[in-house]
Amino acid sequence: MNRPLDETPHVNVDFPADARFLVMARVTVAALAAELEFDLETIDDLRIAVDELCVALLSEAVGDSCRVHLRAVLDGSSLLVEGMIDRAASDEPREVASLDELSRSILEVIVDSYQFGPGTFRFRKSRP
């Protein structure tokens, strides 16, 4: 029986929208993937997936006050990862991020499903 996402084991990580802090996202995803007993190759792949998506989000960051919010959820035998960039603190014009063709190709191979839109992303990977 699936629990509502609010009751499902999850981790929230919040960090500055700066590439130096992407390690926070990679470590979080890797730790939770290990908790679900994914093999090492899949864990490495998931680190790449979250990195690709977070890097794309960073292109929307304007100013020093932007932050990335990451939520990783253990949902049964799958890992759900959601990311969002907090741009509300800035009135400066900003670009809307997009994924390049290589990133889309990588994600299509690595994860079961993903969504990417202005300021947000989401992906899911289930254990075989």
Secondary structure, DSSP 8 states (H G I E B T S, - for coil): ----TTTS-EEEEEEESSGGGHHHHHHHHHHHHHHTT--HHHHHHHHHHHHHHHHHHHTT--STT-EEEEEEEEETTEEEEEEEEE-TT--S--------HHHHHHHHHHSSEEEEETTEEEEEEE--
